[in-house]
Amino acid sequence: MKFASTESYVASDDLALAVNAAVRLERPLLVKGEPGTGKTELARQVAGALGLPLIEWHVKSTTKAQQGLYEYDAVSRLRDSQLGEARVHDVRNYIRKGKLWQAFEAEGRVVLLIDEIDKADIEFPNDLLQELDRMEFHVYETGETIRAKARPVVIITSNNEKELPDAFLRRCFFHYIRFPDPETLAAIVRVHFPDIKDRLLTAALTQFYEIREVPGLKKKPSTSEVLDWLRLLLAEDLAPEDLRKDAKGALPRLHGALLKNEQDVQLFERLAFMARGQR
């Protein structure tokens, strides 16, 4: 089965091609793009479309690669030994399996999501090179080698906050999710709001793209944010005319769903002030 757009996810032809190529090549798919463009959701949709279980590993700034393999709780073992616990004699009782271990030991193929890999230390990707390449790793405490029973479909996301090592990039199939054009974004909106009126959709998306193109904007609103904005517009039962009541450059209606920092709010306030001065 090949991946394509689903009932709840609009995938471009290039994105579907990248997913299917990575699956065929049995290489990790590295997906980059602006925050909010559906990178994490892609893994969930791929798992659903291919009928495979999904294992999610959400990376944080403190995450270490070893945690994806396993963690050995030496402190608990020491405490149990002091208490005379019988379980202390089996070191396996103190090994916590990581997400890679869970994916490797699964009876069938799974989708493994490594989400926002660029949040971690720069050495994080390099520390996973061999495990992702050979699909095995060694557990030093038990002397065993864990090998993947079935090679998982690995999807790795990045918000492009830092450069990834060349050695890591060589082992991945790469795809950059470009921000959708108006036609694609309209299709995405209709997946979530099938009953939205054409006039409101056109007016909202026109204003949305105008906002994204404002020079000096610190954070451009994303796909997820326009969906939140439209949900509010529909809840307030606003008409297309309601979006254009103020002077050009004024704060958009319900702007808190689109503008996420004070610098951008102040930018629009200055534009509104300048527009009023030119009237």
C-alpha positions in Angstrom: 0.0 0.0 0.0 1.3 3.5 -0.9 0.8 6.7 1.0 -1.4 9.5 -0.4 -3.7 12.1 0.9 -6.3 10.9 3.4 -9.7 12.1 4.4 -8.2 14.2 7.2 -4.7 15.1 5.7 -3.9 16.8 2.4 -0.5 15.6 1.2 1.1 17.2 -1.9 2.3 14.9 -4.6 5.9 15.7 -3.7 5.3 14.8 -0.1 3.6 11.5 -0.9 6.4 10.7 -3.3 9.0 11.3 -0.6 7.2 9.1 1.9 6.8 6.2 -0.5 10.5 6.6 -1.7 11.7 6.4 1.9 9.6 3.4 2.6 10.9 1.6 -0.5 14.5 2.5 0.2 14.1 1.6 3.9 15.8 4.9 4.9 14.6 7.4 7.5 12.5 10.2 6.1 13.7 13.5 7.4 11.0 16.1 7.1 11.7 19.8 7.6 9.4 22.8 7.4 7.9 25.7 9.3 6.3 24.8 12.7 2.6 24.0 12.2 2.9 22.6 8.7 1.8 19.1 9.7 5.1 17.3 10.1 4.2 15.4 13.2 0.7 14.7 11.9 2.3 13.2 8.8 3.7 10.3 10.8 0.3 9.5 12.3 -1.3 9.7 8.9 1.4 7.4 7.4 0.8 4.9 10.1 -2.9 5.0 9.6 -2.6 4.7 5.8 -0.2 1.8 5.9 -2.1 0.1 8.7 0.9 0.1 11.0 1.3 0.8 14.8 2.8 4.2 15.6 5.6 4.7 18.2 6.2 8.4 19.0 9.5 9.7 20.5 9.2 13.5 21.2 12.6 15.0 21.6 13.3 17.7 24.1 16.4 19.9 24.7 17.5 17.5 27.5 16.9 14.3 25.6 19.9 12.0 25.0 20.2 9.4 22.3 20.7 6.7 24.8 17.2 7.2 26.1 15.9 6.1 22.8 17.7 2.7 23.3 17.3 2.1 27.0 18.0 3.5 30.4 19.6 1.6 33.3 18.3 2.6 36.7 21.4 1.9 38.9 20.0 4.0 41.8 16.9 1.8 42.2 19.0 -1.3 42.0 21.3 0.0 44.7 18.3 0.9 46.9 16.7 -2.6 46.4 20.0 -4.3 47.3 20.1 -2.4 50.6 16.5 -3.5 51.3 17.3 -7.1 50.4 14.9 -7.3 47.4 15.1 -10.5 45.4 14.6 -8.7 42.1 18.0 -7.1 42.5 19.7 -10.3 41.1 18.2 -9.8 37.6 19.6 -6.6 36.0 16.8 -6.7 33.5 14.4 -5.5 36.2 16.2 -2.1 36.1 16.4 -1.5 32.4 13.7 0.8 30.9 13.2 0.2 27.2 13.4 3.2 24.9 11.3 4.0 21.8 13.9 2.4 19.5 13.9 -0.8 21.5 10.1 -0.9 21.4 10.2 -0.4 17.6 12.9 -3.1 17.2 11.2 -5.7 19.3 7.7 -5.3 17.7 6.5 -8.4 16.0 5.6 -6.6 12.8 6.6 -3.4 11.1 5.8 -0.1 12.9 6.1 3.6 12.1 8.7 5.3 14.5 8.4 9.1 14.8 11.4 10.9 16.1 9.8 14.4 16.5 11.8 17.7 16.5 15.2 16.2 16.4 16.8 19.6 16.2 15.7 20.4 19.7 18.4 18.1 21.2 22.1 18.6 21.4 24.1 18.6 18.1 25.6 15.2 19.0 22.1 13.6 19.3 21.8 12.7 15.6 25.3 11.4 15.3 24.7 9.2 18.4 21.9 7.4 16.5 23.7 6.9 13.3 24.7 3.2 13.8 21.5 2.2 15.4 19.3 3.6 12.6 21.7 2.3 9.9 22.2 -1.3 11.2 18.9 -1.5 13.0 20.5 -3.0 16.1 22.3 -2.0 19.3 24.1 -3.6 22.2 22.9 -3.7 25.8 26.1 -3.6 27.9 24.4 -4.5 31.2 23.0 -7.8 29.9 25.4 -8.5 27.1 22.6 -8.9 24.5 22.2 -7.4 21.1 18.8 -6.1 20.2 18.0 -6.4 16.5 14.9 -5.2 14.7 12.6 -8.0 13.9 11.1 -5.9 11.1 12.7 -2.7 9.9 10.5 0.2 11.0 9.4 3.1 8.9 11.3 6.0 10.5 10.0 9.5 10.2 12.2 12.3 11.7 10.9 15.9 11.9 12.9 19.1 12.3 11.9 22.7 12.6 15.3 23.7 11.1 16.4 25.4 14.3 19.9 24.0 13.9 21.9 22.3 11.2 22.1 18.5 11.3 25.4 16.6 10.7 26.3 15.6 7.1 26.8 12.0 8.2 23.3 11.9 9.5 21.8 13.6 6.4 23.5 11.1 4.1 21.5 8.3 5.7 18.1 10.0 5.3 15.7 10.7 2.5 15.0 14.4 2.8 11.8 16.4 2.1 11.0 20.0 2.9 7.3 20.8 3.4 6.8 24.1 1.7 4.1 26.4 3.0 1.0 25.5 1.0 -0.2 27.7 -1.9 -3.7 29.2 -1.6 -5.4 26.3 -3.5 -3.7 23.7 -1.3 -4.5 25.6 1.9 -8.1 25.9 0.8 -8.3 22.2 0.3 -6.8 21.7 3.8 -9.3 24.0 5.3 -12.2 22.2 3.6 -11.0 18.9 5.2 -11.5 20.5 8.6 -14.5 22.8 7.8 -16.4 21.2 4.9 -19.4 23.5 5.3 -17.4 26.8 5.2 -18.8 29.3 2.7 -16.7 30.1 -0.3 -16.8 33.9 0.3 -15.7 33.7 3.9 -12.9 31.2 2.9 -11.7 33.4 0.1 -11.7 36.6 2.3 -10.0 34.9 5.2 -7.3 33.3 3.2 -6.7 36.5 1.3 -6.2 38.3 4.5 -4.1 35.5 6.0 -1.6 35.5 3.1 -1.4 39.3 3.3 -0.5 39.0 7.0 2.2 36.4 6.2 3.7 38.8 3.6 4.0 41.8 6.0 7.6 42.9 6.0 9.3 42.6 9.4 6.9 39.9 10.8 8.9 37.9 13.4 6.7 34.8 13.3 4.6 34.1 10.3 1.3 32.4 11.1 1.2 28.7 10.1 -1.3 26.2 8.8 -2.4 25.1 12.3 -2.9 28.8 13.3 -5.1 29.6 10.3 -7.2 26.6 11.2 -7.6 27.9 14.7 -8.4 31.4 13.4 -11.1 30.0 11.0 -12.6 28.0 13.8 -13.0 31.2 15.8 -14.4 33.1 12.8 -17.0 30.4 12.3 -17.9 30.2 16.0 -18.4 34.0 16.0 -20.5 33.7 12.8 -18.5 36.5 11.2 -19.2 37.5 7.6 -16.5 38.3 5.0 -17.3 42.0 5.4 -16.5 41.7 9.1 -12.8 41.0 8.3 -12.4 44.3 6.5 -14.0 46.8 8.8 -10.8 48.5 10.0 -8.3 50.5 8.1 -5.8 48.7 6.0 -3.0 47.3 8.1 -5.0 47.2 11.3 -5.0 44.2 13.6 -7.0 41.4 12.1 -10.1 40.2 13.8 -9.3 37.7 16.6 -5.6 38.3 15.9 -4.5 36.3 19.0 -4.9 33.1 17.0 -2.5 34.4 14.3 0.0 36.7 16.0 1.9 35.0 18.8 4.3 37.7 20.1 4.1 41.4 21.2 6.5 42.5 18.5 4.2 41.4 15.7 1.2 42.9 17.4 3.0 46.2 17.8 4.0 46.0 14.1 0.4 45.8 13.0 -0.6 48.6 15.4 2.1 50.9 13.9 0.8 50.0 10.4 -2.7 50.8 11.5 -1.6 54.2 12.9 0.3 55.0 9.7 -2.7 54.0 7.6 -5.0 56.3 9.6 -2.5 59.2 9.2 -2.6 58.9 5.4 -6.4 59.1 5.3 
